[in-house]
């Protein structure tokens, strides 16, 4: 049995120390893709501290900058729910 831990909705947009560990996901089909989907996809790159999903885009806050950079490299250009991220 695995337990899924729900992350915070806070992505530290006002904290200059954490700005480089925050990833913007644009062109997101939020009619189909939910917060839990974003968390699952992006958690493979490192510890996700927060995730906020808005109409057409999302932000993921990682514990450190290295994880955020890995996510950008790994997911940029990915097709998800018919749209290129």
JONOR-V896704 format. One record per backbone hydrogen bond with DSSP energy under -1.0 kcal/mol. NH is the residue of the N-H (numbers start at 1). CO is the residue of the C=O. If there is no record, write none. Layout:
nh->(NH/NH)
co->(CO/CO)
This chain:
nh->(8/15/18/21/22/23/25/28/30/32/33/38/39/40/41/42/43/45/49/50/51/52/54/57/58/59/60/61/62/63/68/69/70/71/72/73/74/75/76/78/80/83/85)
co->(49/12/15/18/19/60/58/56/28/29/29/34/35/36/37/38/39/42/61/61/8/59/57/54/25/52/23/50/21/47/64/65/66/67/68/69/70/71/72/75/83/80/78)
